[in-house]
Amino acid sequence: MKTYKVIYSKAAVGDIDKVVEYIASIYRKESGLRYKDRIQRQLDALAYCADALPFTRYKMAKEIHPEAKTLSIMNRRWIVVFHIDRRFVLVDRIIPSKLLKG
């Protein structure tokens, strides 16, 4: 089994920060930080399972990267768009699942 190092793009880090701000505005700052930890744990799993996921069929994800793969996280509320480059899984974006259409 091949393992990868998971790397976040600046856009993905910005996406995570926006999610944390949103959660913190509704609840508390601690809730936003716990949500961020849960997201990061799910993204860390890509180090082991990225090969098993198929290339995406979503047009919007292919516009982000031509060899994009997607992963649904946090009870299917968010879609992670990523691609594999040699020994790395590069997380390109984290977008609301309702924005991703076939």
C-alpha positions as CSV (number, residue, x, y, z in Angstrom):
1,M,0.0,0.0,0.0
2,K,1.3,3.4,-1.0
3,T,1.2,6.3,1.4
4,Y,1.4,10.0,0.5
5,K,2.1,13.2,2.3
6,V,-1.0,15.5,2.3
7,I,-0.4,19.1,1.4
8,Y,-2.9,21.9,1.4
9,S,-3.0,24.7,-1.2
10,K,-3.4,28.3,-0.1
11,A,-7.0,28.2,-1.5
12,A,-7.8,25.1,0.6
13,V,-6.4,26.7,3.8
14,G,-8.5,29.8,3.0
15,D,-11.6,27.5,2.6
16,I,-11.0,25.9,5.9
17,D,-10.5,29.3,7.6
18,K,-13.8,30.5,6.2
19,V,-15.6,27.3,7.4
20,V,-14.1,27.9,10.9
21,E,-15.2,31.5,10.9
22,Y,-18.7,30.5,9.9
23,I,-19.1,27.8,12.6
24,A,-17.6,30.2,15.2
25,S,-20.1,32.9,14.2
26,I,-23.0,30.6,14.8
27,Y,-21.8,28.8,17.9
28,R,-18.5,29.5,19.6
29,K,-14.9,29.8,18.6
30,E,-14.1,26.4,20.2
31,S,-16.8,24.8,18.1
32,G,-15.2,26.1,15.0
33,L,-11.7,24.9,16.0
34,R,-13.1,21.4,16.8
35,Y,-14.8,21.3,13.4
36,K,-11.4,22.3,11.8
37,D,-9.7,19.4,13.7
38,R,-12.4,17.0,12.4
39,I,-11.8,18.2,8.8
40,Q,-8.1,17.8,9.1
41,R,-8.4,14.3,10.4
42,Q,-10.5,13.3,7.5
43,L,-8.1,15.0,5.1
44,D,-5.2,13.1,6.7
45,A,-6.9,9.9,5.8
46,L,-6.1,10.7,2.1
47,A,-2.5,9.8,2.8
48,Y,-3.7,6.1,2.7
49,C,-6.9,6.1,0.6
50,A,-6.2,8.6,-2.2
51,D,-5.3,5.8,-4.7
52,A,-8.6,4.0,-4.1
53,L,-10.8,7.0,-5.1
54,P,-11.7,7.4,-8.7
55,F,-11.1,10.5,-10.8
56,T,-14.0,12.9,-10.5
57,R,-16.9,13.2,-13.0
58,Y,-17.8,16.7,-11.8
59,K,-17.1,19.5,-14.3
60,M,-16.3,22.1,-11.6
61,A,-13.7,19.9,-10.0
62,K,-12.1,19.2,-13.3
63,E,-11.8,22.9,-13.8
64,I,-9.9,23.2,-10.6
65,H,-7.5,20.4,-11.7
66,P,-7.8,18.2,-14.8
67,E,-6.8,15.0,-12.8
68,A,-9.0,15.9,-9.8
69,K,-10.5,13.4,-7.4
70,T,-13.1,14.2,-4.9
71,L,-14.0,13.2,-1.4
72,S,-17.1,14.0,0.5
73,I,-16.5,14.9,4.2
74,M,-18.4,16.0,7.3
75,N,-21.7,14.2,6.6
76,R,-21.5,15.1,2.9
77,R,-21.6,18.8,3.6
78,W,-18.2,19.5,2.0
79,I,-16.4,18.2,-1.0
80,V,-12.6,18.0,-1.0
81,V,-11.0,18.4,-4.5
82,F,-7.5,17.0,-4.6
83,H,-5.0,15.4,-7.0
84,I,-2.0,13.1,-6.7
85,D,1.4,14.2,-7.7
86,R,4.2,11.6,-7.2
87,R,4.4,11.2,-3.4
88,F,1.9,13.9,-2.5
89,V,-1.8,14.4,-2.2
90,L,-2.5,18.0,-3.0
91,V,-5.7,19.3,-1.5
92,D,-6.8,22.0,-4.0
93,R,-10.1,23.2,-2.6
94,I,-12.8,22.5,-0.1
95,I,-16.2,23.5,-1.4
96,P,-19.8,23.2,-0.2
97,S,-21.3,20.1,-1.7
98,K,-24.4,21.9,-2.9
99,L,-22.2,23.9,-5.4
100,L,-20.8,20.8,-7.1
101,K,-23.0,19.6,-9.9
102,G,-22.4,17.0,-12.6
